[in-house]
Every structure is written in structure tokens, then in C-alpha cells.
């Protein structure tokens, strides 16, 4: 696939060079710098990432951190180089390495809260600046471009970049950063074509510890990528329609020499994205298509999204004890996802409604067996932002790191959209009131259910005594034939404000409380022995205060 793309790109370059006209002297270079710095303090109860057990609420945390992002853009004419750097540091040591030691020596064990680094006395910022974006944007089609014989104007971005323009809503299909290529072409007014090629993993030819039986070659990763295409149609002002198609290809998983190495899937239903379930030679082909839209009529707005997913994946079946059973099986993928939002604005008051339905699997459909279809929706990547501004515990608003079940992606609602394999139903209402243009009050209430009933006698996959191969696989069912007993996850309420008290400086405050429902009950989790009977989930609290400066 990549060879074909490379050949096509080479032919296009040669064709463009053959007809490229002489060009005038280059315009003067321009460099701009922009970014922000956040200083955040967070107080939470029962949402620690080290105590992933919602049934015990003894974990209370209060921590602070600093995050900065700095974007440097160098432009010459219509071409630009974009660099984005990011840095996160805790206030105070959280891993015991302090007083003159580096913040980060490259060891994963040096990570602090939610993956941030330690910040303490006399420490240097060695190795702690993250490179987030590194891409080139240039004219692809139209006058003065790589392909001047194509009359429609268009641009291309090549390198490490953000998913952009593929959907209107963040995280419904693809969001975050990726290495690859993105293209925008505008053939007609009100008509835009976009295409994205994102590379996840690369099949490097490494030590021949295993061989791919289909290709008879050694390799230490799968060759995984995604293609996204969309057409944006704006027939009249206030109506934007975007048909979308995505193809995702996944070969086996990450490092076959390490049974705990994770790949690009989200572990759910006791199936972890490890070589135990997806050994070398297995493949997944996923097709997602649908439509994203924005409709605005005066003070009213409606934003519907519908995505349908189908395909197949090959899996090594396991029993509930973590033992392989039989040979490779093929599972069908068959899922859908609906996100409907509506809003109304009257002067300083804005009211919004949210409705979500994501399909799921029934409790008695044991995905570990390799027999049932996979009926839960799988985005390419949400970067943990799905539902942004619709919660502070089950989604993110001002505080963008603290999230419920952040350490178990398959159970983290902004990470995977659905709750484990059971899907999602959500209804919410939100109000914002601008007391002044620089002081905005907000309040929200949202209720959540699963599409299918949850077997609450399950354990989080890393409970003590759970099969090691299922760690990271979401909820681990003790009895693969048991049925579900609860759908209601709970209701989150939050209040907050956004206050711009000086130019480019804002104070952002929010407090949220989650009244947990029975669907969050579990039998065991991190630090607890594998259980057989559900324990009652406890409520969750989170409050944050952020001082943000942008420039």
C-alpha cells in the first residue's frame, strides 16, 4: 500500500515538474510565534488513575501542574513550516526523584500524575519538552503549486500534524496528532474535498524472533494506517454537509516479543490489544462511513452526526481463564454511532441539548471466544476529547487531563465513546450566560446509560488474579455466559465560570459531581483481588481552577 502511494506521488511530482512555469523571486520569510500557558490546580475524589476502582472512594487528591504550548510558524508565500512544542510539569515530586535530578530521564517510571513529569527543587528540564507537530504545508494544486495543471486551488500538509477538517465535532472519528499526509482541494465555491493518510505503526524489519506466516518476514510491529476522505458541501449559508469515509487497516499488534505491548485498538470485553489476542499474521479491516452536518437557522442550530462501521478482524480466541482456545477466528464488525446536538441563543443566554447513541454488545456475547460480531463503535482516535465541554468527569471542559478511568481506555468515555463493549446512551442539557462578554457562567446536567446491560459481576482487567493476558482489556467477565443486569451509568452535574479579567488572561473554574449508577458497579479492580460479586460504585467529585494566558 505504501509502495503504491509512493509511486503515485512520484509520478505526480514528475508531472508537475514537467509543466511547472518559471517563478518569480520568493517573498520575504515571515515567522510568527503563538501559544498558551496554563497553571492548574485540581481537587478530586474517587477518580485517581492509580486506584482504578470506583467502588472505593478513599482516594482524595489535590495536585497542581503547569502546561505550556508554543507554536512556531515559518512562512514563505503560501508555504509554511509549523512546529508545536508542549511541556507538562507537576508541582512537586510524585515519583520520589527530586533535589537536583532531571525532571525526566526517559524512564516511564518517572512519570507523575496522568503522565506528567515531576517538578521539584533544582531540577532541569532535560528531555521534558515534547514535539507535537512538525509539518510542511504547501500549495498542491492551482497556480504556483506542485500540480499547476489542476485548476482548483488546494493545499497539502506532510509530516506530524493534527487531524483537521475530517469532521466538525472533535473526537467522533479521528482527533489528535498523526504522521502522514493531509490534502484540501476546493474545486467549486461551497464544495471542498479532503483526504488524509495517517500511519500508526510501521513494519520495521527487526530481530527475527517471530515471522509473519503470510509474508515470511520478521518484523517487530504491525503495518497500521488509516485513510479518511470527506466532501464538504455548503449549498446555502447556514447549511454544511460532510459525507465521510474511513478505512483503517491493522496488522496484528505492537511488539510480538512482549505479550503486554499494546497496539492501536482499545481493549474491551476482556480482549486486550496484545499479541496474545492478535498474533503476527492477523489482520483487521475496518470501514466507517456516514455524514456530519451543521445547520443554523437564526438563533437555532442543529448538528447531527451518523456513522456506520463494518469490516472484519482476525483474533486468537481465549477462554475466561486466559488460555488460548483453537485457532484464529474471524469476527465481523457491525456497529453504528449517532451524535445529535442542538442549540438556541438569545442575547447573553445559550442553551444546548445533547443526545448520543453508540451501539454495543450484549453481556453474554463473549468477544474473547472470537464467535460473536463486534457491535461496539471504534473511532480511529479520540485523543480523549470526545464530548468536550459536556462534562468535567465523564468528559473534559477546562481541565483536560483528569478524567474518570483515564488509566483504562476502554472504560474512559471521552477516550473510547462507549463503556467497554456495552455502548453508550447520553442525554444532556447545558446553559451558558454571559454576565459580561468577559465573564461567562455555565451549568450542565447529563445522564448516561449503556446501550446494552452490563454484567456488573465483572472485574477491571488488571485486578489481582485476573489472567495477565487480559490486563488492559476493559471489563473481564468471570462467567462468559452471564447476562447483564444494569444500564444506568449515572448523572453528572457541573457548574463553573470563565473570567477574562485582563487582556489574554482568563480564570477558568469548574466543579463537577457524578451520581454513579449501578452500571458502574464492578467486582474487582487495581489493588483488589479478583471478585465474583458486584460492589457498589461510589460517587465522584472533581474541581479545578486554571489560570490561562494566550498570545
C-alpha positions in Angstrom: 0.0 0.0 0.0 2.7 2.5 1.0 4.8 1.5 -2.1 1.8 2.2 -4.3 1.3 5.6 -2.7 4.9 6.4 -3.1 4.9 5.6 -6.8 1.8 7.7 -7.4 3.3 10.6 -5.5 6.5 10.3 -7.5 4.6 10.4 -10.8 2.6 13.4 -9.7 5.8 15.2 -8.8 7.3 14.4 -12.2 4.2 15.5 -14.0 4.1 18.8 -12.1 7.8 19.4 -12.7 7.3 18.9 -16.5 4.8 21.7 -16.7 6.0 23.9 -13.9 6.4 27.5 -15.1 9.2 29.8 -14.1 8.5 31.6 -10.8 9.4 35.0 -9.5 11.7 35.7 -6.6 10.4 34.3 -3.4 8.6 36.6 -1.0 10.2 37.6 2.3 10.0 34.9 5.0 7.7 35.6 8.0 7.9 33.9 11.4 5.1 34.0 13.9 5.0 32.6 17.5 1.8 31.8 19.4 0.8 29.7 22.3 -0.5 29.5 25.8 0.4 28.6 29.4 -1.9 27.0 31.9 -1.4 26.8 35.6 -4.0 24.4 37.0 -4.9 23.0 40.4 -7.2 20.0 40.7 -9.0 18.6 43.7 -10.7 15.2 43.1 -12.3 12.3 45.0 -12.6 8.7 43.6 -11.1 9.3 40.2 -7.4 8.5 40.8 -5.5 6.9 37.9 -3.5 4.8 40.4 -6.6 3.5 42.2 -8.8 2.4 39.3 -11.6 1.3 41.5 -14.8 3.3 41.5 -16.3 1.2 44.3 -13.9 2.7 47.0 -13.8 6.4 47.5 -10.9 6.7 49.9 -8.6 8.3 47.2 -8.6 12.1 47.6 -6.1 14.1 45.5 -5.1 17.7 45.3 -2.3 18.4 42.9 -1.1 21.3 40.6 0.7 21.4 37.4 1.9 23.8 34.6 1.4 23.2 30.9 2.7 25.3 28.1 2.3 25.1 24.3 4.5 27.1 21.9 3.8 27.1 18.1 6.3 28.5 15.7 5.3 29.1 12.1 7.7 30.0 9.3 6.0 31.2 6.1 7.3 32.0 2.6 4.4 32.9 0.4 1.7 30.1 0.6 4.1 27.6 2.1 4.7 27.2 5.8 6.6 25.1 8.3 4.8 24.5 11.6 6.4 23.4 14.9 4.5 22.8 18.1 6.1 22.1 21.4 4.4 21.2 24.6 5.6 20.8 28.2 3.8 19.5 31.3 5.2 19.5 34.8 3.7 18.7 38.2 4.3 21.0 41.2 6.4 18.8 43.5 7.8 15.3 43.1 5.3 12.5 42.7 7.8 9.6 42.0 10.5 10.4 44.5 13.1 11.7 42.1 13.9 15.2 43.2 16.5 17.7 44.5 18.8 18.1 41.6 17.7 15.2 39.4 16.4 15.7 35.9 12.6 16.0 35.6 12.6 13.2 33.0 15.4 10.7 32.2 13.3 8.9 29.7 12.1 6.2 32.1 8.4 5.6 32.1 8.6 5.1 35.9 9.5 8.8 36.2 6.0 9.8 35.1 3.9 11.6 37.6 0.1 12.3 37.7 -1.6 11.5 34.4 1.7 11.0 32.7 3.1 14.5 33.5 6.7 14.8 34.8 8.0 15.7 38.2 8.8 19.3 39.0 10.8 20.0 42.2 13.8 21.8 43.6 16.9 22.4 41.5 15.7 20.2 38.6 16.4 20.9 35.0 14.0 20.5 32.1 16.1 17.7 30.5 14.1 15.7 27.9 10.8 17.1 29.0 9.8 19.2 26.0 7.5 17.3 23.7 7.5 17.8 20.0 3.8 17.7 19.0 3.6 19.0 15.4 6.3 19.1 12.7 4.8 19.5 9.3 5.1 21.4 6.0 2.1 23.0 4.3 2.4 23.9 0.6 0.2 24.6 -2.5 -0.7 21.3 -4.1 -3.0 22.4 -6.9 -3.8 25.6 -8.7 -1.4 28.4 -9.8 2.0 28.3 -8.3 1.6 24.8 -6.9 3.1 21.3 -7.3 0.4 20.4 -9.7 -0.4 23.7 -11.6 -2.3 21.9 -14.3 -5.1 21.2 -11.8 -7.1 24.4 -11.9 -8.8 24.0 -8.4 -6.8 25.5 -5.5 -5.6 23.1 -2.9 -3.1 22.6 -0.2 -1.2 19.6 1.3 0.3 19.0 4.7 3.1 16.5 5.1 4.6 15.4 8.4 3.5 15.1 12.1 0.2 17.1 12.2 -3.3 17.2 13.7 -6.3 15.6 12.3 -8.1 18.5 10.8 -11.3 19.1 8.7 -12.3 15.5 8.6 -15.3 16.0 11.0 -16.9 19.1 12.6 -17.2 17.6 16.1 -14.0 16.7 17.9 -13.2 13.1 18.6 -16.2 11.4 16.8 -13.9 9.7 14.3 -10.3 11.0 14.4 -8.7 13.6 16.6 -5.2 14.1 17.9 -1.9 14.0 16.0 -0.5 11.7 13.4 2.4 11.2 10.9 1.2 11.3 7.3 -0.4 13.5 4.6 -3.5 15.7 4.5 -5.0 17.3 1.4 -7.6 20.0 1.0 -8.9 20.9 -2.5 -11.6 23.5 -3.3 -12.9 22.7 -6.9 -16.0 24.9 -6.6 -17.4 27.5 -4.2 -19.1 25.7 -1.3 -17.5 22.4 -2.3 -14.4 21.0 -0.6 -12.6 17.6 -0.9 -10.3 16.4 1.9 -8.2 13.4 2.2 -5.9 12.1 5.0 -3.3 9.3 5.2 -2.3 8.5 8.8 0.4 6.0 9.6 0.1 4.4 13.1 2.7 1.7 13.2 5.5 0.7 10.8 6.5 -2.8 10.0 10.2 -2.4 10.7 12.4 -5.4 9.9 14.0 -6.2 13.2 15.3 -9.3 15.0 13.6 -12.4 13.6 12.2 -13.6 16.9 8.9 -14.4 15.1 7.9 -14.5 11.5 4.7 -13.4 9.8 3.4 -16.6 8.2 1.7 -14.7 5.4 4.8 -12.7 4.4 7.6 -14.9 5.7 9.4 -11.9 7.1 10.5 -10.8 10.5 9.1 -7.7 12.0 8.5 -6.0 15.3 5.3 -4.2 14.7 2.2 -4.2 12.5 1.9 -2.0 9.5 -1.2 0.0 10.5 -2.7 3.0 8.8 -6.0 4.9 8.2 -7.4 6.7 5.2 -10.0 9.4 5.7 -12.0 11.1 2.9 -14.7 13.7 3.1 -16.6 16.0 0.9 -17.8 19.3 2.4 -20.9 20.7 0.7 -22.3 24.1 1.7 -25.3 24.7 -0.7 -26.6 27.8 1.1 -25.5 29.9 4.1 -26.2 28.1 7.3 -26.1 24.5 5.9 -22.9 22.5 5.9 -22.9 18.8 5.0 -19.9 16.5 5.1 -20.2 12.8 3.9 -17.2 10.8 5.4 -15.5 7.6 4.6 -12.7 6.0 6.7 -10.7 2.8 6.1 -8.5 1.6 8.9 -6.1 -1.3 8.4 -4.4 -3.0 11.4 -1.9 -5.9 11.2 -1.5 -8.0 14.4 -0.5 -5.6 17.2 2.6 -3.9 18.6 5.7 -5.9 19.7 5.2 -9.6 19.4 8.1 -10.3 21.7 6.3 -8.5 24.5 2.9 -10.0 25.5 1.9 -6.7 27.2 2.8 -4.4 24.3 -0.3 -2.5 23.1 -1.3 -1.6 19.6 -3.8 0.9 18.1 -7.0 -0.8 19.3 -8.9 -0.1 22.6 -9.1 -3.1 24.9 -12.7 -4.1 25.6 -14.7 -7.1 26.7 -11.6 -8.8 28.2 -9.9 -8.6 24.8 -6.6 -6.6 25.2 -4.8 -5.3 22.2 -1.8 -7.6 22.7 -0.1 -10.3 20.7 -2.0 -12.9 22.8 -5.2 -12.0 21.1 -3.8 -10.5 17.8 -0.6 -12.5 17.0 1.5 -11.9 13.9 -0.3 -12.6 10.7 -3.8 -11.5 11.9 -5.4 -8.5 10.2 -8.3 -6.1 10.8 -10.0 -4.2 8.1 -12.4 -1.5 9.3 -14.7 0.7 7.2 -16.6 3.6 8.6 -18.9 5.9 6.6 -21.6 8.4 7.3 -22.3 12.1 7.5 -21.5 15.0 9.8 -23.6 18.2 9.4 -24.2 21.7 10.8 -27.5 23.5 10.3 -28.1 27.0 11.5 -31.4 28.9 11.3 -31.3 32.3 13.1 -31.0 31.6 16.8 -31.3 27.8 16.4 -28.6 25.3 15.4 -28.6 21.6 14.9 -25.5 19.4 14.5 -26.3 15.7 13.6 -23.6 13.0 13.1 -24.3 9.5 11.9 -21.5 6.9 11.4 -21.9 3.2 10.5 -19.0 0.8 10.8 -18.4 -2.6 9.3 -15.5 -4.9 8.5 -13.6 -8.0 9.9 -10.9 -8.8 12.3 -8.9 -11.9 13.0 -8.4 -13.0 16.6 -6.9 -15.8 18.7 -9.8 -17.0 20.9 -9.3 -17.3 24.7 -11.4 -18.8 27.5 -12.3 -16.8 30.7 -9.1 -18.2 32.3 -6.8 -16.6 29.8 -6.0 -19.8 27.9 -5.9 -19.9 24.1 -8.6 -22.0 22.5 -8.3 -23.4 19.0 -7.0 -21.5 16.0 -7.5 -18.0 14.6 -11.1 -16.9 14.0 -12.6 -14.1 12.0 -15.1 -11.7 13.7 -17.4 -9.3 11.8 -17.6 -5.7 12.7 -21.1 -4.2 12.7 -21.7 -1.0 14.7 -23.1 2.5 14.5 -22.9 5.8 16.3 -25.3 8.8 16.5 -24.5 12.2 18.0 -27.2 14.9 17.8 -26.7 18.4 19.3 -29.0 21.4 19.2 -28.6 24.9 20.4 -30.5 28.2 20.9 -29.1 31.6 21.7 -31.0 34.7 22.9 -28.7 37.6 23.8 -26.3 36.5 26.6 -28.1 33.2 27.1 -27.1 30.0 25.2 -29.0 26.7 25.7 -27.7 23.4 24.3 -29.0 19.9 24.1 -27.0 16.6 23.5 -28.2 13.2 22.5 -25.8 10.2 21.9 -26.3 6.6 20.9 -23.4 4.2 20.3 -24.2 0.5 19.7 -22.7 -2.3 21.8 -22.5 -6.0 22.6 -24.7 -7.9 25.0 -23.1 -9.3 28.1 -23.5 -12.9 27.0 -21.7 -12.2 23.8 -18.2 -13.2 24.9 -15.8 -11.4 22.5 -12.8 -13.4 23.9 -14.3 -16.5 22.2 -14.0 -15.0 18.7 -17.5 -16.0 17.9 -19.9 -13.0 18.2 -19.8 -9.9 16.0 -18.1 -6.8 17.3 -21.0 -4.4 17.7 -19.3 -1.5 19.6 -18.2 1.6 17.7 -14.5 2.2 17.4 -13.1 5.6 16.4 -9.7 5.9 14.8 -8.6 8.1 17.7 -10.3 10.5 20.1 -7.3 11.7 22.0 -9.6 11.7 25.0 -11.6 14.7 23.8 -14.9 13.2 22.7 -17.8 15.1 24.3 -15.6 18.1 25.1 -17.4 20.8 27.1 -20.1 18.3 28.1 -18.7 17.2 31.5 -15.7 17.6 33.8 -15.6 13.9 35.0 -17.1 11.9 32.1 -15.7 14.4 29.6 -13.3 17.4 29.6 -14.0 21.1 29.8 -11.4 23.4 31.3 -9.3 20.7 32.9 -8.2 18.4 30.1 -6.2 15.7 31.8 -8.2 14.5 34.8 -10.8 12.0 33.6 -12.7 9.1 35.1 -11.0 5.8 34.2 -8.2 7.6 32.4 -5.9 4.6 33.1 -8.4 2.1 31.4 -9.0 3.5 28.0 -11.9 1.1 27.2 -13.8 2.4 30.2 -12.9 6.0 29.7 -15.9 7.6 28.0 -14.1 10.5 26.3 -11.4 8.1 25.2 -13.5 5.3 23.6 -17.0 6.9 23.4 -18.6 3.6 24.6 -18.3 2.0 28.0 -16.3 -1.2 27.4 -18.2 -3.3 24.9 -21.7 -2.2 26.0 -22.0 1.1 24.0 -23.5 4.4 25.2 -26.6 6.4 25.5 -26.5 10.0 26.7 -28.9 12.9 27.1 -27.7 16.3 28.4 -28.6 20.0 28.7 -26.2 22.9 29.2 -26.7 26.6 29.8 -24.2 29.4 29.5 -24.9 33.0 30.5 -22.6 35.9 29.6 -22.9 38.4 32.5 -20.4 40.5 30.5 -18.5 39.5 27.4 -15.6 38.6 29.7 -17.5 36.8 32.5 -19.5 33.7 31.5 -21.3 31.4 33.9 -22.1 27.8 32.9 -24.2 24.9 34.3 -24.7 21.4 32.9 -26.6 18.1 33.7 -26.1 15.0 31.7 -27.3 11.4 32.2 -25.5 8.3 30.8 -26.5 4.7 30.2 -25.1 1.8 28.2 -26.8 0.6 25.1 -26.7 -3.0 26.4 -26.9 -4.1 30.0 -23.6 -4.5 31.8 -22.5 -7.7 33.7 -21.5 -5.9 36.9 -20.0 -9.1 38.3 -17.1 -8.3 36.1 -13.6 -7.1 37.1 -11.4 -4.4 35.6 -8.8 -6.4 33.6 -5.9 -5.7 35.9 -7.5 -6.9 39.1 -5.2 -9.2 41.2 -5.7 -12.8 40.0 -7.1 -11.8 36.6 -5.4 -13.5 33.6 -2.4 -11.4 32.8 -3.1 -11.6 29.1 -6.4 -9.7 29.7 -4.8 -6.7 31.5 -5.8 -3.6 29.6 -8.8 -5.4 28.1 -11.5 -3.4 29.8 -14.0 -5.5 31.8 -13.2 -9.1 32.4 -16.3 -11.3 32.9 -15.9 -14.3 35.2 -18.8 -16.2 33.5 -18.8 -15.7 29.8 -22.5 -16.8 29.6 -23.8 -14.4 32.2 -26.3 -11.8 31.2 -26.3 -8.1 32.0 -28.1 -6.5 35.0 -27.7 -2.7 34.8 -27.6 0.1 32.2 -27.6 3.4 34.2 -24.1 4.8 34.5 -25.1 7.9 36.3 -25.7 11.6 36.1 -23.1 14.3 36.1 -23.8 17.9 37.1 -21.3 20.7 37.0 -21.1 24.5 37.4 -18.3 26.9 36.5 -17.2 30.2 35.1 -14.9 31.7 32.5 -13.5 35.1 33.5 -11.3 37.2 31.3 -10.0 39.7 33.9 -7.1 41.1 31.8 -6.1 41.1 28.1 -5.4 37.5 27.1 -5.6 36.2 30.6 -8.6 34.1 31.8 -9.5 32.3 35.1 -11.4 29.1 34.4 -13.2 27.3 37.2 -15.4 24.2 37.3 -16.8 21.8 39.8 -18.4 18.5 38.9 -20.2 15.7 40.7 -21.1 12.3 39.3 -24.0 10.5 40.9 -23.0 7.0 39.9 -25.5 4.4 38.7 -25.4 0.6 39.1 -23.8 0.0 35.6 -20.5 1.3 37.1 -20.6 -1.4 39.8 -17.7 -3.9 39.5 -16.4 -6.9 41.4 -12.7 -6.0 41.5 -10.0 -3.7 40.1 -6.5 -2.5 40.6 -5.2 -3.5 44.0 -8.1 -5.7 44.8 -8.4 -9.5 44.4 -10.5 -10.8 41.5 -14.1 -10.7 42.7 -17.2 -12.6 41.8 -19.9 -10.3 43.1 -20.6 -6.7 42.2 -19.6 -4.0 44.6 -21.5 -0.7 44.7 -19.9 2.2 42.8 -19.3 5.4 44.8 -19.9 9.0 43.7 -17.1 11.0 42.1 -16.1 14.7 42.6 -13.7 16.9 40.7 -13.0 20.6 40.9 -10.3 22.6 39.0 -9.1 26.2 38.7 -6.9 27.2 35.7 -5.1 30.5 35.1 -4.6 30.7 31.3 -2.5 33.2 29.3 -2.7 33.1 25.5 -0.7 35.0 22.9 
